[in-house]
Amino acid sequence: QVQLVESGGGLVQAGGSLRLSCAASGRTFSSNPMGWFRQAPGKEREFVAAIRWRGGNTYYANSVKGRFTISRDNAKNTVYLQMNSLRPEDTAVYYCAAGTRTVYSDNYLRQIGAYDYWGQGTQVTVSS
């Protein structure tokens, strides 16, 4: 029902910036959450950032807080992840995720189980 298309990944030097985009299509609800996760080689998928669609509340992993910013454009049904001051440890495949129901727990927004649809992933590589 929901399709997520990501773009904006690539190769960047340490200290540089990238902006990822996630365009959503299909049946969505403005109150549902959207999130970004990432998975590095040999590691489990981990939470990066999330946003409540209607209210715009944002949430971040401690490892990216102050460097990454999640935002959304309601008219375009698009979520963005602005990544600044990138580090080699940020290298991973980044996935956009969408939930189908309202999530009332802020903590649960950080969990994979809060999301039902996932994008194909976009590679971000940060060289040292």
N, C-alpha and C positions, 0 to 999 in steps of 0.2 A: 504493500500500500504506500509506503514511504520510500522515496529514493533520495539518497544523499550523494552528492558529487563534490569531491574535494579538488582543490587546486592550490598552487602557490609554493609547493615544496621545491627543493633544489639544494645546491651546494653553496655554502657560504663560509667565509673565514670566521674564526673566533672573534667575538665582539661585534659582528654584523647583525643584520636584521632580516627577517622574512615575515610576510603576512600570509597566513593560510585562509582560504575561503571554503565554506561549505554551503552549497545551495541545496535547499530541500524542496522536493516536489511530491505531489500526492496529497493524501488526506492528513493534515496536521491540525493541531490545536494550539492556540496562542499561549495557553497557560502551561504547556508541557515544557520540560527542561531539554536543553541541548548541552552536550559536553564534548570535550576533547580528551582523548586518551593517547598514549604512545606506548610503543613496544620496541625495545632495543634487542639486538641479537642475544639470545641466551637468557633473556629476562621475561618476566610476566608483564602483561599489559597493565599500565599504571595510569591513574588519574592525573590530569593536567589542569583542567579548568572546566567550569560549568556556568550556565546562565539560565535564569528563569525567563521564559520567553516574554511573558506579559509585563512583569514588574521590572525586569532587568537586573535583579540581584545577581551578583557574581561571586564565584568561589574559586580558590586556587590551591594547588599543591604548594607546600612550603618551599619546594625546590625551585619553583618558578615565580613565586610571589615577588612583585616589584620589578620583574623583567618582562612578563607576559601580560597581555590584556585581552580579554574576551569581550566581544561586543556583538550586537545584532542589528540588522536592518529589517524591520517588520514588513515593510512594503515589498522587499525583494526576497523575503523568506531565506535570508542568508545570515550565517554566523561567521564571525571572523576571529582569528587568533593572531594578534600582533606579537611577534617574538623579537625582543631586543636583547642586546648584550649576550648573544648566543655563546654557548660553551660546547666543547667537544662532547661532554656527557649528555647534551641535549640531542645528540644524534639518535634517530629512531624513525620508525614508521608512525606517522600521526594519523589517528582515526577520528572522524567526526561521528557522534552518536546522538540519537534522538529517542526520547521517551514517549510513550503513548498515553500515559496517565499523569495527572498531577502528582508530584512528589512533595510531601509536606515536610519531610525530615531533611534538614540541610546536610546532615552527615551522610544520608543515603544517596544524595546526589553525587557523592564521590565514589560510588560503587558501580561496578559493571552491571549489576542486576537492575539498576534503575533505568536502563536503556534497552530498547527493543530493536532498533535499526541502526546499522553501521555503514559507513562509507567504505570505499575500497582501500583506503589508506594512501598517504602520500609521503614519500621519502624526504626526510630532512637530514642532511649531512653537514656537520660543522667541523672544519679542518682546523688544526692547531698550528 
